[in-house]
Amino acid sequence: EAQVTQNPRYLITVTGKKLTVTCSQNMNHEYMSWYRQDPGLGLRQIYYSMNVEVTDKGDVPEGYKVSRKEKRNFPLILESPSPNQTSLYFCASSLSGVSNSPLHFGNGTRLTVT
Amino acid sequence: SQQGEEDPQALSIQEGENATMNCSYKTSINNLQWYRQNSGRGLVHLILIRSNEREKHSGRLRVTLDTSKKSSSLLITASRAADTASYFCATDARNQGGKLIFGQGTELSVKP
């Protein structure tokens, strides 16, 4: 089944403890992206990647890192999480960029930082 | 930066009625997309309309795009309780590279 898989679905952690949210897609998509969703603010793009080894900042990249060493994986790294990073996170992928291809979303990771 | 803004923020209708949601944006776009999200789940793509298109249909969905007014509308005809969800427009702005920017969404409630 074609899908975007995020893990974990739920995560509770403490301030400053490094964490990684994994994202994997099995559709051979070139483009991958991370969004965070907060009440009243909608979805905001954190980072995106047009292809392997190519990553770019979205609108809210501060406090996050990403890497794209392989086509299928695009992990989101929080080196020192803070409470303002408590949010619902979505990974998404598309065949080639966003100009002609729709995004396929994972089911989300709900992160709580205390 | 919020490119798309949906209107209304919330909409409540009866089953069988039509639902219309609007989206306005600020800059020139390559395309505009509509997505649906069931509570807390991942978004699902509904329709992509390119800047040179004016109208597009998919089943009970009809999307229009007016680039002169920088606005789009999503019409769901003969709504069902299962259409209850949040609906988001997203714009691929020109000169923005790989960014797809989402609006804040319209929360649709369809009562049986």
Interface residues (C-beta under 8 A of the other chain):
Chain A: V4 Y31 S33 Y35 G40 L41 G42 L43 R44 Q45 Y48 M50 D56 G58 D59 L88 F90 A92 G97 V98 S99 N100 P102 L103 H104 F105 G106 N107 G108 R110
Chain B: S1 Q2 N30 N31 Q33 Y35 G40 R41 G42 L43 V44 H45 L48 F88 A90 D92 G97 G98 K99 L100 I101 F102 G103 Q104 G105
